Amino acid sequence: MKEAQAAYPTVSIRVAVGPLGGPITSLIEERSSLAIVVGEDFRDRRIVLEAISSVEQVAVVSSEHPLACQPSSKTISLQDMADHLQIMLSDPTPFTEGRTFGVLSPKTSKVTNQDAKHAKILAGLGWGRLPSWQVERDLREGRLVRLLTKALGRNSQVTAEAYLAHRVNGPFGPVALAFRQALKRHVG
């Protein structure tokens, strides 16, 4: 964004953050010209996806949570996890209506963004997956611990592809093109 803003200082760049189907819906409704989408579940024939990077997500819980108090050599079972509240994202759009992603517990608490999910997990209210970049410091400093379970991927982590998305019929303006090129240089 810094490079695009420097090249086009009179243009205002708007940044919006939305979970799950939010970025695709924003493109379809022509509220955005570019979006970053994570995961394979958000495809639409009107949208072009260009792979740009991957995002590792890890299963974590507060160091004070009962799941964190398991012996370090014990693998946590699916039943153990189902007995505790799972913090998960909710989709504010109808894009994923009726679908769930990675739900393992009948006890869930939905939030509208990753920051709220992170805060609830840090507060010890439940467990969930978060991007490794977001929890790296909390893990290092002992506020969060990774859940040792095979129910959430090898090493309790999954890797999802991140895509730069745009409408099939939406040509890039000069600012969007500059941003796209800079992003691909920095993450590609």
C-alpha positions in Angstrom: 0.0 0.0 0.0 2.9 2.3 0.7 4.2 2.0 -2.8 0.8 2.5 -4.4 0.1 5.5 -2.2 3.5 7.0 -3.1 2.8 6.5 -6.8 -0.7 8.0 -6.5 -0.7 10.4 -3.5 -4.0 12.0 -4.4 -5.9 8.8 -4.4 -7.6 7.6 -1.2 -7.1 3.9 -0.6 -9.9 2.3 1.5 -9.1 -0.9 3.4 -11.9 -3.1 4.8 -11.5 -6.3 6.7 -14.1 -9.0 6.6 -14.1 -12.7 7.5 -14.9 -15.7 5.4 -17.2 -14.6 2.4 -16.8 -10.9 3.2 -14.1 -10.1 0.6 -15.8 -12.1 -2.2 -19.1 -10.5 -1.5 -17.5 -7.0 -1.5 -16.1 -7.7 -5.0 -19.3 -9.1 -6.3 -21.2 -6.1 -5.0 -18.6 -3.8 -6.5 -17.6 -2.2 -3.2 -14.0 -3.3 -3.8 -11.8 -3.7 -6.8 -9.3 -6.0 -5.1 -9.5 -8.4 -2.1 -7.3 -10.9 -0.3 -9.1 -14.2 0.3 -7.8 -17.1 2.3 -8.9 -20.7 1.7 -10.4 -22.8 -1.0 -14.0 -22.4 0.1 -14.6 -19.0 -1.4 -14.9 -19.5 -5.1 -17.2 -17.8 -7.5 -17.2 -17.8 -11.3 -17.3 -14.0 -11.4 -14.0 -13.8 -9.4 -10.4 -14.5 -10.5 -8.1 -15.8 -7.8 -4.3 -15.4 -8.1 -2.3 -17.4 -5.5 0.1 -15.0 -3.6 1.1 -16.8 -0.4 0.0 -19.3 2.2 -1.3 -18.8 5.8 -0.5 -21.2 8.5 -3.2 -21.5 11.2 -2.5 -23.2 14.5 -4.9 -24.5 17.2 -4.3 -22.6 20.4 -5.8 -22.1 23.9 -4.9 -19.8 26.8 -2.2 -21.2 29.1 -4.8 -20.9 31.9 -7.5 -23.0 30.1 -8.2 -26.6 31.2 -7.1 -28.0 27.8 -3.7 -26.4 28.4 -3.3 -28.3 31.7 -3.1 -31.7 30.0 0.2 -33.5 30.3 2.5 -32.4 27.5 2.9 -35.9 26.2 -0.9 -36.5 26.0 -2.6 -36.0 22.7 -5.9 -34.2 23.2 -8.8 -36.2 21.8 -11.7 -35.0 19.7 -14.0 -35.7 22.7 -11.8 -33.6 25.0 -12.1 -30.7 22.6 -15.8 -31.1 22.2 -16.2 -30.6 25.9 -14.9 -27.1 25.6 -16.1 -23.9 23.9 -14.8 -23.4 20.4 -14.3 -19.8 19.3 -15.0 -19.4 15.6 -15.6 -16.8 12.9 -19.1 -16.1 11.7 -19.7 -15.0 8.1 -21.7 -11.7 8.0 -22.7 -12.5 4.4 -25.0 -15.1 2.9 -22.0 -16.4 0.8 -21.4 -19.4 3.2 -25.0 -19.7 4.6 -25.6 -23.2 6.0 -21.9 -24.2 5.9 -19.4 -24.5 8.8 -15.7 -24.7 8.7 -13.6 -26.7 11.1 -16.3 -27.0 13.8 -15.4 -29.8 16.2 -17.3 -28.8 19.3 -21.1 -28.6 19.9 -20.3 -25.6 22.1 -19.4 -22.6 20.0 -19.0 -18.9 20.3 -19.0 -16.9 17.1 -17.1 -13.7 16.5 -17.0 -11.4 13.5 -13.2 -11.0 13.2 -9.8 -12.6 14.0 -9.0 -9.9 16.6 -12.1 -10.7 18.6 -11.4 -14.4 18.3 -7.8 -13.9 19.5 -9.0 -11.8 22.5 -11.6 -14.4 23.6 -9.0 -17.2 23.3 -6.4 -15.1 25.3 -9.0 -14.5 27.9 -9.4 -18.3 28.4 -12.9 -18.5 27.2 -12.3 -21.3 24.6 -10.0 -22.7 22.0 -9.7 -22.1 18.2 -7.4 -21.8 15.2 -5.6 -18.5 14.5 -2.9 -17.4 12.0 0.5 -18.3 13.3 1.7 -14.7 12.7 -1.0 -13.4 15.0 -0.2 -15.7 17.9 3.6 -16.1 17.6 4.4 -13.6 20.4 1.7 -15.0 22.7 3.1 -18.5 22.2 6.7 -17.4 22.8 5.7 -15.5 26.0 3.5 -18.3 27.3 0.1 -16.6 27.2 -1.1 -19.2 24.6 -0.2 -22.8 24.1 -0.7 -25.0 21.0 -3.2 -27.8 21.3 -1.6 -31.2 20.7 -4.3 -32.9 18.7 -4.5 -34.7 15.4 -8.1 -33.6 15.0 -6.9 -30.2 13.8 -4.2 -31.1 11.3 -0.7 -32.5 11.5 1.1 -30.7 14.4 -2.3 -29.1 15.1 -2.0 -26.8 12.2 -3.3 -26.3 8.7 -2.0 -24.2 5.8 -4.4 -22.4 3.6 -3.6 -20.6 0.3 -4.0 -16.8 0.2 -5.3 -15.3 -3.0 -5.5 -11.8 -4.5 -9.0 -11.7 -5.9 -10.7 -9.4 -8.5 -13.8 -9.4 -10.7 -13.5 -11.1 -14.1 -15.2 -8.1 -15.7 -13.4 -5.5 -13.5 -10.3 -4.0 -15.3 -7.6 -2.8 -13.0 -7.2 0.9 -12.6 -3.7 2.3 -12.2 -3.8 2.3 -8.4 -5.1 -1.3 -8.2 -2.5 -2.4 -10.7 0.3 -0.7 -8.7 -0.9 -2.3 -5.5 -1.2 -5.8 -7.2 2.3 -5.5 -8.6 3.8 -4.4 -5.2 2.0 -7.1 -3.3 3.2 -9.8 -5.6 6.8 -8.5 -5.2 6.6 -8.5 -1.5 4.8 -11.8 -0.8 5.5 -13.8 -3.9 
